[in-house]
Amino acid sequence: MFNDAILKSEEKAVFALRSIYTRFGYSRFKMNKFEEYDLYSKMKDSLISDGVITFTDTNGKLLALKPDVTLSIIKNSTDKKGVVQKLYYDESVYRVSGSSKTFKEITQTGLEVLGDISLYDVSEVLILALKSLETISEDFILDIAHASLFCELLRVCELSDTTHLQVIEAIKRKSRDAVYSLQKSGEISESAADITTKLIANYKDLKALNAAFCDIKDDKVQAALAEMLELVKIASELGFSDKLNIDFSIVNASGYYSGVVFKGYIKGIPTEVLSGGRYDKLMKKMGKSSGAVGFAVYLDSLQGLSAAQSDYDYDFVLLTDDGCDPCDVLEQVETLSSNGSSVAVFRNIPEGVRYRNIIKMTANGLEA
């Protein structure tokens, strides 16, 4: 009988997430480990990492180990009015690690909806992001924002190119002092400072978010705000109100997101484990007229969760000597592991091994 206790957290997550995505009608997208380098060279500013591993194929073409899954999915997507594609994937990408600054294989699972997408499609992806986090751990939070609302609010501020970058940096650092300094020096107006400080704040409910921006009389701002409010409302009504944190500091205004954006976090893991949003800008950049929304779960980050959840490496250590009959030892391992317990046989216990119980075995049998 199969015992899922042998699976690591990231391995369990793959099976659980695949089951959820399949139930919602998503088909699996499978791709090669490499693509023609030309795809990535044209889209370098849209990649998370600018490092790409390349090699020359036998036919002379320059290929690259894929640093991104989304670009390949967009490349192969159908771009027809009324058509929607729902895909999920389990893939490895190859990027420069932010911590080690060396190339690393990163395992991801995720999903994408591409085509003539509606508010329902966007809300479905948002809910599946929340369900994905919930499947991994009950102790999670999803930071959510709206790239279009963010950009339209900054447009209303009428900032110069220089102050625009300074304001974005202040929002990302959540620095009100930086905003007040810009206002004091006359680089931004009082109304721009007011909007910026509101973008720095976090919001836990719809009333607070609406109250912050409802008095800004701009059609594009109000349209984006209405969509943001509707998405948060849907997630709240489906039981996730206490798992949402509205935080505009997660928006990268120079990136390819054009609507809702979100990042998911789990207690015990210091970095985001999920990231996604609507990326119509990227679709347009790749010559597609359709919309798109999706997210990725970074399975490698769950390795730390496995260690945090387990206090022991083995349930039993069976310490043997040279006189033990291998058949007797194997029978003892079968007996101890029959209920799903893990058993490691050693003649000398390696340094650092953690175990619940130790049993000593000699040629004469088990020692008390």
C-alpha positions in Angstrom: 0.0 0.0 0.0 1.3 3.5 -0.9 2.2 5.7 2.0 2.2 9.4 1.2 4.3 10.1 4.3 7.3 9.4 2.1 6.5 12.4 -0.1 8.2 15.8 0.6 5.9 18.8 0.9 6.6 20.0 -2.6 5.8 16.5 -4.0 2.5 16.3 -2.1 1.7 19.8 -3.4 2.1 18.8 -7.0 -0.4 16.0 -6.8 -2.9 18.1 -4.7 -2.7 21.1 -7.0 -2.9 19.0 -10.1 -6.1 17.5 -8.8 -7.6 21.0 -8.1 -6.8 22.4 -11.5 -8.1 19.3 -13.3 -11.4 19.6 -11.4 -11.8 23.2 -12.7 -11.3 22.1 -16.3 -7.6 22.9 -16.9 -5.6 20.8 -19.3 -1.9 20.0 -18.8 0.6 21.9 -20.9 3.8 20.0 -21.5 6.9 21.6 -23.0 10.5 20.8 -23.7 13.3 21.8 -21.4 14.6 24.3 -24.0 13.3 26.7 -26.6 14.9 28.7 -29.4 16.9 31.5 -27.7 15.3 34.1 -30.0 12.1 33.9 -27.9 13.9 35.0 -24.8 16.3 37.5 -26.3 13.4 39.5 -27.6 11.6 39.4 -24.2 14.5 39.9 -21.7 12.9 42.8 -20.0 9.9 40.6 -19.2 11.9 37.8 -17.6 12.4 37.5 -13.8 16.0 36.8 -14.3 18.1 38.2 -17.2 20.5 35.2 -17.1 19.7 32.6 -19.8 21.7 29.3 -20.3 22.3 28.8 -24.0 23.8 26.1 -26.2 24.0 25.3 -29.9 21.9 22.5 -31.3 23.3 20.0 -33.8 21.6 21.9 -36.6 23.3 25.2 -35.6 20.3 26.8 -33.9 21.0 28.6 -30.6 18.8 27.1 -27.9 18.2 28.1 -24.3 17.2 26.1 -21.2 13.8 27.7 -20.5 13.9 30.5 -17.8 10.1 31.0 -18.0 7.0 28.9 -18.8 4.6 31.7 -19.5 6.4 32.9 -22.6 6.2 29.4 -24.1 2.5 29.1 -23.3 1.8 32.5 -24.9 3.8 31.5 -28.0 1.6 28.4 -28.5 -1.7 30.0 -27.5 -4.8 30.5 -29.8 -5.6 34.1 -30.4 -9.3 34.1 -31.5 -12.3 36.0 -30.3 -14.6 33.9 -28.1 -11.9 31.3 -27.5 -10.5 30.7 -24.0 -7.7 28.2 -23.1 -7.2 26.9 -19.6 -3.9 25.3 -19.0 -1.8 24.1 -16.0 1.8 22.9 -15.9 4.4 21.2 -13.7 7.8 22.4 -15.1 11.3 23.3 -14.1 12.8 26.6 -15.1 16.5 27.6 -15.0 17.3 31.0 -13.6 20.0 32.9 -11.6 19.2 32.4 -8.0 18.6 35.7 -6.1 20.5 34.4 -3.0 23.5 32.5 -4.5 23.7 34.4 -7.8 24.3 31.1 -9.5 22.1 29.2 -12.0 19.4 27.1 -10.3 16.8 24.7 -11.4 13.4 25.9 -10.0 10.4 23.7 -10.0 7.0 25.4 -10.6 3.4 24.4 -10.9 0.8 26.9 -12.0 -2.0 27.7 -14.4 -2.8 30.2 -17.2 -6.1 31.3 -18.8 -5.6 32.9 -22.2 -8.0 34.3 -24.8 -11.2 36.2 -24.7 -11.2 36.2 -20.9 -14.0 37.6 -18.7 -14.4 38.8 -15.1 -15.3 35.3 -14.2 -12.1 33.9 -15.6 -10.0 36.4 -13.6 -12.0 35.6 -10.4 -11.6 31.9 -11.0 -7.8 32.2 -11.2 -7.8 34.4 -8.0 -9.8 31.8 -6.1 -7.6 29.0 -7.4 -4.6 30.9 -6.2 -6.2 31.1 -2.7 -7.1 27.4 -2.9 -3.6 26.5 -3.9 -2.2 28.2 -0.8 -4.8 26.6 1.4 -3.9 23.2 0.1 -0.3 23.7 1.1 -1.0 25.3 4.5 -3.9 26.7 6.5 -1.6 29.5 7.7 -1.3 31.7 4.6 -2.0 35.2 3.3 -2.5 36.6 -0.2 -1.3 40.1 -0.9 -3.5 41.6 -3.7 -3.4 44.8 -5.7 -4.4 46.1 -9.2 -1.7 47.2 -11.6 -4.1 49.3 -13.7 -5.5 51.1 -10.7 -1.9 51.7 -9.5 -0.8 53.2 -12.8 -3.9 55.3 -13.4 -3.6 56.8 -9.9 0.0 57.8 -10.6 -1.1 59.2 -13.9 -3.6 61.5 -12.1 -0.7 62.7 -9.9 0.9 64.2 -13.1 4.5 63.3 -12.1 7.6 64.0 -14.0 9.7 61.0 -15.2 12.1 61.5 -12.3 9.5 61.9 -9.5 7.5 59.0 -11.0 10.4 56.6 -10.3 10.9 58.2 -6.8 7.3 57.8 -5.9 7.2 54.2 -7.1 10.3 53.5 -4.9 8.7 55.2 -1.9 5.6 53.0 -2.4 7.6 49.8 -2.7 9.6 50.7 0.5 6.3 51.9 2.2 8.2 55.1 3.1 5.8 58.0 4.0 8.8 60.0 5.0 10.1 59.9 1.4 6.7 61.1 0.1 6.6 64.0 2.6 10.1 64.9 1.6 9.1 65.1 -2.1 6.1 67.2 -1.2 8.2 69.5 1.0 10.7 70.1 -1.8 7.9 70.9 -4.2 8.6 67.9 -6.5 5.0 66.6 -6.0 1.8 68.3 -5.2 -0.3 67.9 -2.0 -2.9 65.9 -3.8 -0.2 63.6 -5.3 1.3 63.1 -1.9 -2.2 62.2 -0.6 -2.7 59.6 -3.3 0.8 58.2 -2.8 0.4 57.8 1.0 -2.9 56.0 0.3 -1.1 53.6 -2.0 1.4 52.9 0.8 -1.4 51.9 3.2 -2.7 48.3 3.6 -6.5 47.7 3.5 -8.2 44.7 5.1 -11.8 45.5 3.9 -13.7 46.8 0.9 -15.1 49.9 2.7 -11.6 51.2 3.5 -10.3 50.6 0.0 -13.3 52.3 -1.6 -13.2 55.2 0.8 -9.6 55.9 -0.1 -10.1 56.4 -3.8 -13.8 56.9 -4.5 -13.6 60.7 -4.6 -11.0 60.7 -7.5 -13.2 61.8 -10.4 -11.4 59.9 -13.2 -13.1 57.3 -15.4 -10.1 55.0 -15.7 -9.4 55.2 -12.0 -13.0 54.3 -11.1 -13.2 51.5 -13.7 -10.1 49.8 -12.3 -11.2 50.5 -8.7 -14.6 48.8 -9.5 -12.9 45.7 -10.8 -10.6 45.5 -7.8 -13.5 45.9 -5.4 -15.5 43.2 -7.3 -12.7 40.7 -7.2 -12.0 41.2 -3.5 -15.8 40.9 -2.8 -16.0 37.6 -4.7 -13.0 36.2 -2.7 -14.5 37.5 0.6 -17.9 36.0 -0.1 -16.3 32.6 -0.8 -14.7 32.5 2.7 -11.3 34.1 2.1 -11.8 37.6 3.6 -9.4 37.0 6.4 -6.7 35.7 4.0 -6.6 38.9 1.8 -4.3 41.8 2.3 -4.6 44.7 -0.1 -1.1 46.0 -0.6 -0.1 48.1 -3.6 3.6 47.8 -2.9 3.7 44.5 -4.7 2.9 46.2 -8.1 5.8 46.7 -10.5 4.6 49.5 -12.7 7.2 48.9 -15.3 6.2 45.2 -15.6 3.8 43.4 -17.8 0.8 43.2 -15.5 -2.3 45.1 -16.5 -5.0 44.1 -13.9 -5.1 42.2 -10.6 -1.7 41.1 -9.2 -1.1 39.0 -6.2 1.6 37.3 -4.1 1.1 34.4 -1.7 2.9 33.7 1.5 2.9 30.8 4.0 4.0 31.0 7.6 7.5 29.6 8.1 8.7 30.5 4.6 10.4 33.9 4.3 9.8 34.4 0.6 6.7 34.3 -1.6 5.5 30.9 -2.6 3.0 32.0 -5.2 2.9 35.0 -7.7 0.6 36.0 -10.5 -1.9 38.3 -12.1 -3.4 39.5 -15.3 -0.8 40.2 -18.0 -2.5 41.6 -21.2 0.5 43.9 -21.7 2.8 40.9 -22.2 0.3 39.3 -24.6 0.3 42.5 -26.7 4.1 42.6 -26.7 4.2 39.1 -28.1 1.8 40.1 -30.9 -1.4 38.7 -29.3 -4.7 40.6 -29.0 -6.1 38.3 -26.3 -6.0 38.7 -22.6 -4.3 36.4 -20.0 -4.2 35.8 -16.3 -2.4 33.1 -14.3 0.0 32.3 -11.5 2.9 30.1 -10.5 3.6 28.2 -7.3 7.3 28.0 -6.5 7.6 24.4 -5.2 11.3 24.7 -4.3 10.4 27.2 -1.5 8.3 24.4 0.1 11.5 22.5 1.0 11.9 24.6 4.1 8.3 23.7 5.1 9.2 20.0 5.1 12.0 20.6 7.5 9.9 22.9 9.8 7.1 20.4 10.0 9.2 17.4 11.0 11.3 17.2 14.2 12.8 13.9 13.2 14.5 12.3 10.2 13.3 8.8 11.2 10.8 7.2 13.5 13.2 4.4 14.3 17.0 3.8 14.1 17.9 0.2 14.2 21.5 -0.1 15.4 23.1 -3.4 14.4 26.4 -5.1 14.7 28.4 -7.3 12.2 27.0 -10.5 13.7 23.4 -9.8 12.7 21.8 -12.0 10.0 20.6 -9.7 7.1 17.4 -11.7 6.9 16.6 -11.0 10.6 17.4 -7.3 10.2 15.2 -7.1 7.1 12.3 -8.8 8.9 12.7 -6.4 11.8 12.6 -3.4 9.4 9.4 -4.9 7.9 7.8 -5.2 11.3 8.7 -1.7 12.5 7.7 0.0 9.2 4.4 -2.0 8.7 2.3 0.9 10.2 4.0 3.5 8.0 6.9 4.4 10.3 10.3 5.2 8.8 13.2 2.9 9.8 16.9 3.5 9.1 19.5 0.7 9.8 23.0 1.8 10.9 26.0 0.2 12.5 27.1 3.7 13.6 24.6 6.6 13.8 25.8 9.5 11.5 26.3 12.8 13.2 23.2 15.0 13.2 20.6 12.3 12.5 17.4 12.9 14.4 15.2 10.0 15.5 12.3 9.2 17.8 13.4 5.8 19.0 16.5 3.7 18.8 16.6 -0.1 18.9 19.8 -2.1 19.2 20.1 -5.5 17.5 22.7 -8.1 17.9 23.2 -11.7 16.7 21.2 -12.8 19.7 18.2 -10.6 18.9 16.9 -7.2 20.2 18.4 -5.6 23.3 16.0 -4.3 25.9 
